[in-house]
Amino acid sequence: MEDQKLFRDQKNYVRNDKLQDYHDMMSQIFKEMKDMRNSGGLKLTLEFGEHGRHDVIAIPVVQFIIGD
């Protein structure tokens, strides 16, 4: 995540612009997780030593983000 204090001329960088930039950055950060979920998840093989191997499908989930 980029430090918004380094963006543009801070005197003209208004709250709505900061909020939109923040949302755009978060959207890009979570895009890969969303794409993975939408394509059905990620196939994994879990090794349990003597108890064998299990093939599973992992689906990333973000419960919620506090602070917006």
All heavy atoms as a GROMACS GRO file, in nm:
protein
  564
    1MET      N    1   0.085  -0.117   0.000
    1MET     CA    2   0.000   0.000   0.000
    1MET      C    3   0.090   0.122   0.000
    1MET      O    4   0.183   0.132   0.078
    1MET     CB    5  -0.090  -0.003   0.123
    1MET     CG    6  -0.169   0.120   0.144
    1MET     SD    7  -0.345   0.123   0.112
    1MET     CE    8  -0.409  -0.031   0.155
    2GLU      N    9   0.059   0.214  -0.089
    2GLU     CA   10   0.137   0.337  -0.100
    2GLU      C   11   0.101   0.432   0.014
    2GLU      O   12  -0.012   0.436   0.060
    2GLU     CB   13   0.107   0.407  -0.233
    2GLU     CG   14   0.154   0.329  -0.353
    2GLU     CD   15   0.304   0.324  -0.365
    2GLU    OE1   16   0.371   0.419  -0.324
    2GLU    OE2   17   0.353   0.224  -0.419
    3ASP      N   18   0.200   0.510   0.058
    3ASP     CA   19   0.178   0.611   0.161
    3ASP      C   20   0.113   0.733   0.096
    3ASP      O   21   0.174   0.800   0.014
    3ASP     CB   22   0.311   0.649   0.226
    3ASP     CG   23   0.295   0.746   0.341
    3ASP    OD1   24   0.181   0.792   0.367
    3ASP    OD2   25   0.397   0.777   0.404
    4GLN      N   26  -0.011   0.761   0.134
    4GLN     CA   27  -0.084   0.870   0.071
    4GLN      C   28  -0.025   1.007   0.104
    4GLN      O   29  -0.054   1.105   0.036
    4GLN     CB   30  -0.231   0.866   0.111
    4GLN     CG   31  -0.304   0.750   0.045
    4GLN     CD   32  -0.449   0.746   0.083
    4GLN    OE1   33  -0.484   0.758   0.200
    4GLN    NE2   34  -0.534   0.728  -0.015
    5LYS      N   35   0.059   1.016   0.204
    5LYS     CA   36   0.125   1.143   0.235
    5LYS      C   37   0.223   1.183   0.125
    5LYS      O   38   0.263   1.298   0.116
    5LYS     CB   39   0.197   1.134   0.369
    5LYS     CG   40   0.103   1.120   0.486
    5LYS     CD   41   0.178   1.103   0.616
    5LYS     CE   42   0.081   1.077   0.729
    5LYS     NZ   43   0.149   1.040   0.852
    6LEU      N   44   0.260   1.086   0.041
    6LEU     CA   45   0.354   1.114  -0.067
    6LEU      C   46   0.283   1.148  -0.198
    6LEU      O   47   0.347   1.177  -0.297
    6LEU     CB   48   0.445   0.992  -0.088
    6LEU     CG   49   0.526   0.949   0.034
    6LEU    CD1   50   0.605   0.822   0.002
    6LEU    CD2   51   0.618   1.060   0.080
    7PHE      N   52   0.150   1.143  -0.200
    7PHE     CA   53   0.072   1.170  -0.320
    7PHE      C   54   0.055   1.319  -0.343
    7PHE      O   55   0.029   1.394  -0.250
    7PHE     CB   56  -0.068   1.111  -0.309
    7PHE     CG   57  -0.074   0.960  -0.318
    7PHE    CD1   58   0.039   0.882  -0.323
    7PHE    CD2   59  -0.196   0.898  -0.321
    7PHE    CE1   60   0.031   0.745  -0.331
    7PHE    CE2   61  -0.206   0.761  -0.328
    7PHE     CZ   62  -0.092   0.684  -0.334
    8ARG      N   63   0.065   1.359  -0.466
    8ARG     CA   64   0.028   1.492  -0.513
    8ARG      C   65   0.068   1.605  -0.420
    8ARG      O   66   0.141   1.588  -0.325
    8ARG     CB   67  -0.123   1.499  -0.536
    8ARG     CG   68  -0.177   1.393  -0.626
    8ARG     CD   69  -0.324   1.410  -0.641
    8ARG     NE   70  -0.385   1.292  -0.701
    8ARG     CZ   71  -0.512   1.273  -0.709
    8ARG    NH1   72  -0.595   1.362  -0.662
    8ARG    NH2   73  -0.561   1.165  -0.763
    9ASP      N   74   0.014   1.721  -0.447
    9ASP     CA   75   0.029   1.838  -0.361
    9ASP      C   76  -0.070   1.823  -0.246
    9ASP      O   77  -0.191   1.826  -0.268
    9ASP     CB   78   0.001   1.965  -0.442
    9ASP     CG   79   0.005   2.091  -0.358
    9ASP    OD1   80   0.060   2.086  -0.246
    9ASP    OD2   81  -0.048   2.192  -0.403
   10GLN      N   82  -0.023   1.803  -0.125
   10GLN     CA   83  -0.110   1.773  -0.012
   10GLN      C   84  -0.214   1.882   0.016
   10GLN      O   85  -0.321   1.853   0.066
   10GLN     CB   86  -0.026   1.748   0.114
   10GLN     CG   87   0.053   1.619   0.110
   10GLN     CD   88  -0.036   1.496   0.108
   10GLN    OE1   89  -0.125   1.482   0.189
   10GLN    NE2   90  -0.013   1.408   0.012
   11LYS      N   91  -0.185   2.006  -0.018
   11LYS     CA   92  -0.282   2.114   0.005
   11LYS      C   93  -0.407   2.096  -0.080
   11LYS      O   94  -0.516   2.133  -0.039
   11LYS     CB   95  -0.219   2.250  -0.024
   11LYS     CG   96  -0.112   2.288   0.074
   11LYS     CD   97  -0.051   2.422   0.037
   11LYS     CE   98   0.062   2.454   0.134
   11LYS     NZ   99   0.127   2.581   0.098
   12ASN      N  100  -0.391   2.040  -0.198
   12ASN     CA  101  -0.504   2.021  -0.290
   12ASN      C  102  -0.557   1.878  -0.290
   12ASN      O  103  -0.644   1.845  -0.368
   12ASN     CB  104  -0.465   2.061  -0.432
   12ASN     CG  105  -0.432   2.207  -0.443
   12ASN    OD1  106  -0.499   2.290  -0.381
   12ASN    ND2  107  -0.330   2.240  -0.519
   13TYR      N  108  -0.501   1.794  -0.205
   13TYR     CA  109  -0.540   1.653  -0.198
   13TYR      C  110  -0.650   1.639  -0.094
   13TYR      O  111  -0.626   1.622   0.023
   13TYR     CB  112  -0.417   1.569  -0.163
   13TYR     CG  113  -0.432   1.419  -0.179
   13TYR    CD1  114  -0.507   1.365  -0.281
   13TYR    CD2  115  -0.368   1.333  -0.093
   13TYR    CE1  116  -0.518   1.228  -0.297
   13TYR    CE2  117  -0.377   1.197  -0.107
   13TYR     CZ  118  -0.453   1.145  -0.210
   13TYR     OH  119  -0.464   1.009  -0.225
   14VAL      N  120  -0.774   1.647  -0.139
   14VAL     CA  121  -0.890   1.653  -0.050
   14VAL      C  122  -0.932   1.514  -0.003
   14VAL      O  123  -0.893   1.413  -0.060
   14VAL     CB  124  -1.009   1.726  -0.115
   14VAL    CG1  125  -0.974   1.872  -0.142
   14VAL    CG2  126  -1.052   1.656  -0.242
   15ARG      N  127  -1.013   1.514   0.100
   15ARG     CA  128  -1.054   1.390   0.165
   15ARG      C  129  -1.116   1.290   0.067
   15ARG      O  130  -1.086   1.171   0.072
   15ARG     CB  131  -1.153   1.423   0.277
   15ARG     CG  132  -1.198   1.303   0.353
   15ARG     CD  133  -1.290   1.342   0.465
   15ARG     NE  134  -1.326   1.223   0.541
   15ARG     CZ  135  -1.426   1.218   0.624
   15ARG    NH1  136  -1.499   1.324   0.647
   15ARG    NH2  137  -1.453   1.107   0.689
   16ASN      N  138  -1.205   1.334  -0.020
   16ASN     CA  139  -1.270   1.242  -0.114
   16ASN      C  140  -1.169   1.178  -0.209
   16ASN      O  141  -1.182   1.061  -0.245
   16ASN     CB  142  -1.379   1.314  -0.193
   16ASN     CG  143  -1.501   1.343  -0.107
   16ASN    OD1  144  -1.522   1.281  -0.004
   16ASN    ND2  145  -1.581   1.439  -0.151
   17ASP      N  146  -1.069   1.255  -0.250
   17ASP     CA  147  -0.964   1.199  -0.336
   17ASP      C  148  -0.883   1.093  -0.261
   17ASP      O  149  -0.849   0.989  -0.315
   17ASP     CB  150  -0.870   1.308  -0.386
   17ASP     CG  151  -0.936   1.402  -0.486
   17ASP    OD1  152  -1.040   1.364  -0.544
   17ASP    OD2  153  -0.883   1.514  -0.504
   18LYS      N  154  -0.851   1.122  -0.135
   18LYS     CA  155  -0.777   1.026  -0.053
   18LYS      C  156  -0.857   0.897  -0.037
   18LYS      O  157  -0.803   0.787  -0.049
   18LYS     CB  158  -0.747   1.084   0.085
   18LYS     CG  159  -0.640   1.189   0.086
   18LYS     CD  160  -0.614   1.237   0.227
   18LYS     CE  161  -0.512   1.348   0.230
   18LYS     NZ  162  -0.484   1.393   0.366
   19LEU      N  163  -0.986   0.910  -0.010
   19LEU     CA  164  -1.072   0.793   0.009
   19LEU      C  165  -1.080   0.711  -0.119
   19LEU      O  166  -1.069   0.588  -0.116
   19LEU     CB  167  -1.212   0.837   0.054
   19LEU     CG  168  -1.310   0.725   0.084
   19LEU    CD1  169  -1.259   0.638   0.198
   19LEU    CD2  170  -1.446   0.784   0.118
   20GLN      N  171  -1.096   0.777  -0.233
   20GLN     CA  172  -1.103   0.705  -0.361
   20GLN      C  173  -0.972   0.634  -0.390
   20GLN      O  174  -0.971   0.518  -0.434
   20GLN     CB  175  -1.139   0.799  -0.475
   20GLN     CG  176  -1.161   0.727  -0.606
   20GLN     CD  177  -1.273   0.624  -0.598
   20GLN    OE1  178  -1.383   0.656  -0.557
   20GLN    NE2  179  -1.243   0.501  -0.635
   21ASP      N  180  -0.860   0.700  -0.367
   21ASP     CA  181  -0.730   0.637  -0.388
   21ASP      C  182  -0.713   0.515  -0.298
   21ASP      O  183  -0.662   0.411  -0.340
   21ASP     CB  184  -0.616   0.735  -0.364
   21ASP     CG  185  -0.602   0.836  -0.477
   21ASP    OD1  186  -0.657   0.813  -0.586
   21ASP    OD2  187  -0.534   0.938  -0.455
   22TYR      N  188  -0.757   0.526  -0.173
   22TYR     CA  189  -0.750   0.414  -0.079
   22TYR      C  190  -0.833   0.296  -0.130
   22TYR      O  191  -0.787   0.182  -0.131
   22TYR     CB  192  -0.798   0.459   0.059
   22TYR     CG  193  -0.801   0.349   0.162
   22TYR    CD1  194  -0.684   0.307   0.225
   22TYR    CD2  195  -0.920   0.286   0.195
   22TYR    CE1  196  -0.686   0.206   0.318
   22TYR    CE2  197  -0.923   0.184   0.288
   22TYR     CZ  198  -0.807   0.144   0.349
   22TYR     OH  199  -0.809   0.043   0.440
   23HIS      N  200  -0.954   0.324  -0.175
   23HIS     CA  201  -1.041   0.217  -0.226
   23HIS      C  202  -0.980   0.153  -0.351
   23HIS      O  203  -0.988   0.030  -0.367
   23HIS     CB  204  -1.180   0.273  -0.257
   23HIS     CG  205  -1.265   0.287  -0.136
   23HIS    ND1  206  -1.373   0.206  -0.112
   23HIS    CD2  207  -1.257   0.371  -0.031
   23HIS    CE1  208  -1.429   0.240   0.003
   23HIS    NE2  209  -1.360   0.340   0.054
   24ASP      N  210  -0.920   0.233  -0.437
   24ASP     CA  211  -0.856   0.179  -0.557
   24ASP      C  212  -0.740   0.086  -0.520
   24ASP      O  213  -0.724  -0.020  -0.580
   24ASP     CB  214  -0.807   0.291  -0.648
   24ASP     CG  215  -0.921   0.371  -0.709
   24ASP    OD1  216  -1.037   0.322  -0.709
   24ASP    OD2  217  -0.895   0.483  -0.757
   25MET      N  218  -0.661   0.124  -0.421
   25MET     CA  219  -0.549   0.040  -0.378
   25MET      C  220  -0.600  -0.090  -0.316
   25MET      O  221  -0.548  -0.199  -0.346
   25MET     CB  222  -0.460   0.114  -0.278
   25MET     CG  223  -0.377   0.223  -0.342
   25MET     SD  224  -0.259   0.300  -0.229
   25MET     CE  225  -0.366   0.402  -0.129
   26MET      N  226  -0.701  -0.082  -0.231
   26MET     CA  227  -0.757  -0.203  -0.168
   26MET      C  228  -0.817  -0.296  -0.274
   26MET      O  229  -0.804  -0.418  -0.266
   26MET     CB  230  -0.862  -0.167  -0.064
   26MET     CG  231  -0.806  -0.092   0.056
   26MET     SD  232  -0.672  -0.181   0.141
   26MET     CE  233  -0.762  -0.318   0.209
   27SER      N  234  -0.880  -0.238  -0.373
   27SER     CA  235  -0.938  -0.318  -0.482
   27SER      C  236  -0.832  -0.400  -0.553
   27SER      O  237  -0.852  -0.518  -0.582
   27SER     CB  238  -1.009  -0.225  -0.580
   27SER     OG  239  -1.055  -0.297  -0.692
   28GLN      N  240  -0.716  -0.339  -0.580
   28GLN     CA  241  -0.608  -0.410  -0.646
   28GLN      C  242  -0.546  -0.517  -0.557
   28GLN      O  243  -0.511  -0.625  -0.604
   28GLN     CB  244  -0.501  -0.313  -0.693
   28GLN     CG  245  -0.545  -0.226  -0.809
   28GLN     CD  246  -0.588  -0.308  -0.929
   28GLN    OE1  247  -0.516  -0.395  -0.975
   28GLN    NE2  248  -0.706  -0.279  -0.980
   29ILE      N  249  -0.536  -0.488  -0.428
   29ILE     CA  250  -0.479  -0.584  -0.333
   29ILE      C  251  -0.564  -0.710  -0.326
   29ILE      O  252  -0.513  -0.823  -0.326
   29ILE     CB  253  -0.463  -0.520  -0.194
   29ILE    CG1  254  -0.350  -0.416  -0.198
   29ILE    CG2  255  -0.438  -0.625  -0.087
   29ILE    CD1  256  -0.342  -0.329  -0.076
   30PHE      N  257  -0.696  -0.694  -0.325
   30PHE     CA  258  -0.785  -0.809  -0.309
   30PHE      C  259  -0.832  -0.868  -0.442
   30PHE      O  260  -0.903  -0.968  -0.443
   30PHE     CB  261  -0.905  -0.771  -0.222
   30PHE     CG  262  -0.866  -0.750  -0.079
   30PHE    CD1  263  -0.870  -0.625  -0.022
   30PHE    CD2  264  -0.824  -0.856  -0.001
   30PHE    CE1  265  -0.834  -0.605   0.110
   30PHE    CE2  266  -0.786  -0.838   0.130
   30PHE     CZ  267  -0.792  -0.712   0.186
   31LYS      N  268  -0.790  -0.810  -0.555
   31LYS     CA  269  -0.835  -0.859  -0.685
   31LYS      C  270  -0.796  -1.006  -0.708
   31LYS      O  271  -0.877  -1.086  -0.753
   31LYS     CB  272  -0.777  -0.773  -0.797
   31LYS     CG  273  -0.822  -0.815  -0.935
   31LYS     CD  274  -0.756  -0.731  -1.043
   31LYS     CE  275  -0.802  -0.769  -1.183
   31LYS     NZ  276  -0.806  -0.908  -1.213
   32GLU      N  277  -0.673  -1.042  -0.675
   32GLU     CA  278  -0.629  -1.179  -0.697
   32GLU      C  279  -0.710  -1.277  -0.612
   32GLU      O  280  -0.746  -1.385  -0.658
   32GLU     CB  281  -0.480  -1.193  -0.666
   32GLU     CG  282  -0.424  -1.327  -0.706
   32GLU     CD  283  -0.274  -1.333  -0.694
   32GLU    OE1  284  -0.209  -1.229  -0.681
   32GLU    OE2  285  -0.222  -1.446  -0.696
   33MET      N  286  -0.739  -1.239  -0.488
   33MET     CA  287  -0.820  -1.327  -0.403
   33MET      C  288  -0.961  -1.341  -0.461
   33MET      O  289  -1.018  -1.451  -0.460
   33MET     CB  290  -0.826  -1.272  -0.260
   33MET     CG  291  -0.696  -1.283  -0.186
   33MET     SD  292  -0.704  -1.210  -0.021
   33MET     CE  293  -0.823  -1.315   0.059
   34LYS      N  294  -1.018  -1.233  -0.511
   34LYS     CA  295  -1.152  -1.238  -0.570
   34LYS      C  296  -1.151  -1.326  -0.694
   34LYS      O  297  -1.242  -1.408  -0.712
   34LYS     CB  298  -1.198  -1.097  -0.605
   34LYS     CG  299  -1.336  -1.092  -0.663
   34LYS     CD  300  -1.377  -0.949  -0.695
   34LYS     CE  301  -1.514  -0.948  -0.759
   34LYS     NZ  302  -1.549  -0.817  -0.811
   35ASP      N  303  -1.051  -1.310  -0.778
   35ASP     CA  304  -1.041  -1.393  -0.899
   35ASP      C  305  -1.029  -1.541  -0.863
   35ASP      O  306  -1.090  -1.627  -0.928
   35ASP     CB  307  -0.921  -1.351  -0.984
   35ASP     CG  308  -0.938  -1.214  -1.047
   35ASP    OD1  309  -1.052  -1.161  -1.049
   35ASP    OD2  310  -0.836  -1.157  -1.091
   36MET      N  311  -0.951  -1.571  -0.760
   36MET     CA  312  -0.934  -1.709  -0.716
   36MET      C  313  -1.067  -1.767  -0.667
   36MET      O  314  -1.104  -1.879  -0.702
   36MET     CB  315  -0.830  -1.715  -0.603
   36MET     CG  316  -0.766  -1.849  -0.586
   36MET     SD  317  -0.642  -1.855  -0.453
   36MET     CE  318  -0.565  -1.696  -0.456
   37ARG      N  319  -1.140  -1.688  -0.589
   37ARG     CA  320  -1.271  -1.732  -0.538
   37ARG      C  321  -1.368  -1.754  -0.653
   37ARG      O  322  -1.439  -1.855  -0.660
   37ARG     CB  323  -1.326  -1.630  -0.440
   37ARG     CG  324  -1.458  -1.672  -0.377
   37ARG     CD  325  -1.525  -1.562  -0.300
   37ARG     NE  326  -1.570  -1.459  -0.395
   37ARG     CZ  327  -1.558  -1.330  -0.377
   37ARG    NH1  328  -1.502  -1.282  -0.269
   37ARG    NH2  329  -1.601  -1.245  -0.467
   38ASN      N  330  -1.372  -1.660  -0.748
   38ASN     CA  331  -1.466  -1.669  -0.859
   38ASN      C  332  -1.436  -1.785  -0.953
   38ASN      O  333  -1.526  -1.833  -1.022
   38ASN     CB  334  -1.467  -1.538  -0.938
   38ASN     CG  335  -1.530  -1.424  -0.860
   38ASN    OD1  336  -1.600  -1.446  -0.762
   38ASN    ND2  337  -1.502  -1.303  -0.901
   39SER      N  338  -1.311  -1.831  -0.956
   39SER     CA  339  -1.276  -1.943  -1.043
   39SER      C  340  -1.292  -2.078  -0.973
   39SER      O  341  -1.257  -2.181  -1.029
   39SER     CB  342  -1.134  -1.927  -1.095
   39SER     OG  343  -1.040  -1.941  -0.990
   40GLY      N  344  -1.344  -2.077  -0.851
   40GLY     CA  345  -1.371  -2.204  -0.783
   40GLY      C  346  -1.272  -2.242  -0.676
   40GLY      O  347  -1.282  -2.349  -0.616
   41GLY      N  348  -1.174  -2.159  -0.648
   41GLY     CA  349  -1.079  -2.186  -0.541
   41GLY      C  350  -0.946  -2.238  -0.592
   41GLY      O  351  -0.922  -2.246  -0.712
   42LEU      N  352  -0.862  -2.274  -0.497
   42LEU     CA  353  -0.726  -2.320  -0.525
   42LEU      C  354  -0.713  -2.464  -0.479
   42LEU      O  355  -0.736  -2.495  -0.362
   42LEU     CB  356  -0.627  -2.230  -0.449
   42LEU     CG  357  -0.480  -2.256  -0.466
   42LEU    CD1  358  -0.438  -2.229  -0.609
   42LEU    CD2  359  -0.402  -2.166  -0.372
   43LYS      N  360  -0.677  -2.554  -0.570
   43LYS     CA  361  -0.663  -2.695  -0.535
   43LYS      C  362  -0.533  -2.717  -0.459
   43LYS      O  363  -0.427  -2.676  -0.505
   43LYS     CB  364  -0.666  -2.782  -0.659
   43LYS     CG  365  -0.798  -2.780  -0.730
   43LYS     CD  366  -0.796  -2.866  -0.855
   43LYS     CE  367  -0.929  -2.856  -0.928
   43LYS     NZ  368  -0.928  -2.936  -1.050
   44LEU      N  369  -0.542  -2.779  -0.342
   44LEU     CA  370  -0.426  -2.807  -0.258
   44LEU      C  371  -0.427  -2.953  -0.215
   44LEU      O  372  -0.533  -3.013  -0.202
   44LEU     CB  373  -0.428  -2.721  -0.131
   44LEU     CG  374  -0.428  -2.570  -0.147
   44LEU    CD1  375  -0.448  -2.504  -0.011
   44LEU    CD2  376  -0.297  -2.525  -0.207
   45THR      N  377  -0.309  -3.006  -0.190
   45THR     CA  378  -0.297  -3.138  -0.129
   45THR      C  379  -0.234  -3.120   0.007
   45THR      O  380  -0.123  -3.067   0.019
   45THR     CB  381  -0.209  -3.231  -0.215
   45THR    OG1  382  -0.270  -3.245  -0.344
   45THR    CG2  383  -0.196  -3.368  -0.150
   46LEU      N  384  -0.306  -3.159   0.112
   46LEU     CA  385  -0.258  -3.147   0.249
   46LEU      C  386  -0.195  -3.279   0.291
   46LEU      O  387  -0.254  -3.385   0.274
   46LEU     CB  388  -0.372  -3.110   0.343
   46LEU     CG  389  -0.446  -2.980   0.311
   46LEU    CD1  390  -0.559  -2.960   0.410
   46LEU    CD2  391  -0.351  -2.862   0.312
   47GLU      N  392  -0.075  -3.270   0.345
   47GLU     CA  393  -0.002  -3.389   0.393
   47GLU      C  394  -0.021  -3.401   0.544
   47GLU      O  395   0.006  -3.307   0.618
   47GLU     CB  396   0.147  -3.375   0.362
   47GLU     CG  397   0.180  -3.354   0.216
   47GLU     CD  398   0.197  -3.485   0.141
   47GLU    OE1  399   0.209  -3.590   0.207
   47GLU    OE2  400   0.197  -3.479   0.017
   48PHE      N  401  -0.068  -3.517   0.589
   48PHE     CA  402  -0.089  -3.540   0.731
   48PHE      C  403  -0.003  -3.655   0.784
   48PHE      O  404  -0.045  -3.730   0.870
   48PHE     CB  405  -0.238  -3.569   0.759
   48PHE     CG  406  -0.326  -3.449   0.739
   48PHE    CD1  407  -0.403  -3.437   0.625
   48PHE    CD2  408  -0.330  -3.348   0.833
   48PHE    CE1  409  -0.485  -3.326   0.606
   48PHE    CE2  410  -0.411  -3.237   0.815
   48PHE     CZ  411  -0.488  -3.226   0.701
   49GLY      N  412   0.117  -3.668   0.729
   49GLY     CA  413   0.209  -3.771   0.776
   49GLY      C  414   0.149  -3.910   0.765
   49GLY      O  415   0.108  -3.953   0.658
   50GLU      N  416   0.140  -3.980   0.877
   50GLU     CA  417   0.086  -4.117   0.879
   50GLU      C  418  -0.061  -4.121   0.841
   50GLU      O  419  -0.113  -4.224   0.800
   50GLU     CB  420   0.100  -4.176   1.020
   50GLU     CG  421   0.242  -4.192   1.067
   50GLU     CD  422   0.249  -4.240   1.210
   50GLU    OE1  423   0.144  -4.281   1.266
   50GLU    OE2  424   0.358  -4.236   1.267
   51HIS      N  425  -0.130  -4.010   0.858
   51HIS     CA  426  -0.275  -4.007   0.835
   51HIS      C  427  -0.310  -3.982   0.689
   51HIS      O  428  -0.428  -3.972   0.654
   51HIS     CB  429  -0.341  -3.900   0.924
   51HIS     CG  430  -0.314  -3.923   1.069
   51HIS    ND1  431  -0.374  -4.025   1.140
   51HIS    CD2  432  -0.232  -3.860   1.155
   51HIS    CE1  433  -0.330  -4.022   1.265
   51HIS    NE2  434  -0.243  -3.922   1.277
   52GLY      N  435  -0.211  -3.973   0.604
   52GLY     CA  436  -0.236  -3.964   0.461
   52GLY      C  437  -0.241  -3.825   0.404
   52GLY      O  438  -0.203  -3.727   0.467
   53ARG      N  439  -0.287  -3.822   0.282
   53ARG     CA  440  -0.297  -3.697   0.207
   53ARG      C  441  -0.444  -3.670   0.178
   53ARG      O  442  -0.521  -3.761   0.155
   53ARG     CB  443  -0.223  -3.710   0.075
   53ARG     CG  444  -0.077  -3.738   0.092
   53ARG     CD  445  -0.016  -3.784  -0.038
   53ARG     NE  446  -0.045  -3.690  -0.147
   53ARG     CZ  447   0.041  -3.658  -0.241
   53ARG    NH1  448   0.160  -3.712  -0.242
   53ARG    NH2  449   0.009  -3.575  -0.335
   54HIS      N  450  -0.478  -3.543   0.175
   54HIS     CA  451  -0.616  -3.504   0.144
   54HIS      C  452  -0.612  -3.392   0.041
   54HIS      O  453  -0.544  -3.292   0.060
   54HIS     CB  454  -0.689  -3.456   0.269
   54HIS     CG  455  -0.707  -3.562   0.372
   54HIS    ND1  456  -0.807  -3.656   0.366
   54HIS    CD2  457  -0.636  -3.590   0.483
   54HIS    CE1  458  -0.798  -3.737   0.469
   54HIS    NE2  459  -0.694  -3.698   0.542
   55ASP      N  460  -0.686  -3.411  -0.066
   55ASP     CA  461  -0.701  -3.306  -0.166
   55ASP      C  462  -0.818  -3.218  -0.124
   55ASP      O  463  -0.926  -3.267  -0.092
   55ASP     CB  464  -0.729  -3.366  -0.304
   55ASP     CG  465  -0.610  -3.444  -0.357
   55ASP    OD1  466  -0.496  -3.404  -0.328
   55ASP    OD2  467  -0.632  -3.545  -0.427
   56VAL      N  468  -0.793  -3.087  -0.122
   56VAL     CA  469  -0.896  -2.992  -0.080
   56VAL      C  470  -0.898  -2.875  -0.178
   56VAL      O  471  -0.806  -2.856  -0.257
   56VAL     CB  472  -0.871  -2.939   0.063
   56VAL    CG1  473  -0.878  -3.051   0.165
   56VAL    CG2  474  -0.739  -2.866   0.072
   57ILE      N  475  -1.003  -2.798  -0.171
   57ILE     CA  476  -1.012  -2.673  -0.247
   57ILE      C  477  -1.020  -2.560  -0.146
   57ILE      O  478  -1.114  -2.553  -0.066
   57ILE     CB  479  -1.134  -2.672  -0.341
   57ILE    CG1  480  -1.120  -2.784  -0.444
   57ILE    CG2  481  -1.148  -2.536  -0.408
   57ILE    CD1  482  -1.237  -2.797  -0.537
   58ALA      N  483  -0.921  -2.471  -0.148
   58ALA     CA  484  -0.916  -2.357  -0.056
   58ALA      C  485  -0.980  -2.237  -0.125
   58ALA      O  486  -0.949  -2.206  -0.240
   58ALA     CB  487  -0.772  -2.326  -0.019
   59ILE      N  488  -1.071  -2.172  -0.053
   59ILE     CA  489  -1.137  -2.053  -0.105
   59ILE      C  490  -1.106  -1.938  -0.011
   59ILE      O  491  -1.148  -1.939   0.105
   59ILE     CB  492  -1.289  -2.076  -0.116
   59ILE    CG1  493  -1.316  -2.192  -0.211
   59ILE    CG2  494  -1.359  -1.948  -0.163
   59ILE    CD1  495  -1.461  -2.232  -0.221
   60PRO      N  496  -1.031  -1.837  -0.058
   60PRO     CA  497  -0.996  -1.724   0.029
   60PRO      C  498  -1.120  -1.640   0.061
   60PRO      O  499  -1.204  -1.617  -0.025
   60PRO     CB  500  -0.895  -1.645  -0.053
   60PRO     CG  501  -0.921  -1.683  -0.194
   60PRO     CD  502  -0.976  -1.822  -0.192
   61VAL      N  503  -1.127  -1.596   0.186
   61VAL     CA  504  -1.241  -1.517   0.231
   61VAL      C  505  -1.189  -1.402   0.316
   61VAL      O  506  -1.101  -1.420   0.400
   61VAL     CB  507  -1.337  -1.603   0.316
   61VAL    CG1  508  -1.450  -1.520   0.371
   61VAL    CG2  509  -1.391  -1.720   0.236
   62VAL      N  510  -1.242  -1.284   0.293
   62VAL     CA  511  -1.215  -1.169   0.379
   62VAL      C  512  -1.345  -1.141   0.451
   62VAL      O  513  -1.445  -1.107   0.388
   62VAL     CB  514  -1.171  -1.046   0.297
   62VAL    CG1  515  -1.156  -0.924   0.387
   62VAL    CG2  516  -1.043  -1.074   0.223
   63GLN      N  517  -1.344  -1.157   0.582
   63GLN     CA  518  -1.469  -1.143   0.657
   63GLN      C  519  -1.520  -1.000   0.652
   63GLN      O  520  -1.633  -0.975   0.615
   63GLN     CB  521  -1.448  -1.188   0.801
   63GLN     CG  522  -1.575  -1.189   0.880
   63GLN     CD  523  -1.556  -1.248   1.018
   63GLN    OE1  524  -1.444  -1.283   1.055
   63GLN    NE2  525  -1.660  -1.259   1.092
   64PHE      N  526  -1.438  -0.905   0.690
   64PHE     CA  527  -1.473  -0.764   0.683
   64PHE      C  528  -1.349  -0.681   0.710
   64PHE      O  529  -1.252  -0.731   0.763
   64PHE     CB  530  -1.585  -0.724   0.777
   64PHE     CG  531  -1.552  -0.747   0.923
   64PHE    CD1  532  -1.487  -0.651   0.998
   64PHE    CD2  533  -1.584  -0.867   0.984
   64PHE    CE1  534  -1.455  -0.671   1.130
   64PHE    CE2  535  -1.553  -0.889   1.117
   64PHE     CZ  536  -1.489  -0.792   1.190
   65ILE      N  537  -1.354  -0.556   0.672
   65ILE     CA  538  -1.243  -0.466   0.696
   65ILE      C  539  -1.295  -0.352   0.782
   65ILE      O  540  -1.389  -0.282   0.745
   65ILE     CB  541  -1.185  -0.410   0.565
   65ILE    CG1  542  -1.132  -0.525   0.480
   65ILE    CG2  543  -1.077  -0.306   0.593
   65ILE    CD1  544  -1.087  -0.485   0.342
   66ILE      N  545  -1.236  -0.335   0.899
   66ILE     CA  546  -1.275  -0.228   0.991
   66ILE      C  547  -1.200  -0.101   0.955
   66ILE      O  548  -1.083  -0.104   0.922
   66ILE     CB  549  -1.243  -0.267   1.136
   66ILE    CG1  550  -1.323  -0.391   1.176
   66ILE    CG2  551  -1.271  -0.152   1.231
   66ILE    CD1  552  -1.287  -0.445   1.312
   67GLY      N  553  -1.268   0.011   0.960
   67GLY     CA  554  -1.199   0.138   0.944
   67GLY      C  555  -1.239   0.215   0.819
   67GLY      O  556  -1.182   0.318   0.790
   68ASP      N  557  -1.335   0.166   0.746
   68ASP     CA  558  -1.375   0.238   0.626
   68ASP      C  559  -1.511   0.302   0.649
   68ASP      O  560  -1.606   0.246   0.681
   68ASP     CB  561  -1.378   0.145   0.506
   68ASP     CG  562  -1.402   0.219   0.378
   68ASP    OD1  563  -1.382   0.342   0.376
   68ASP    OD2  564  -1.438   0.155   0.280
   0.00000   0.00000   0.00000
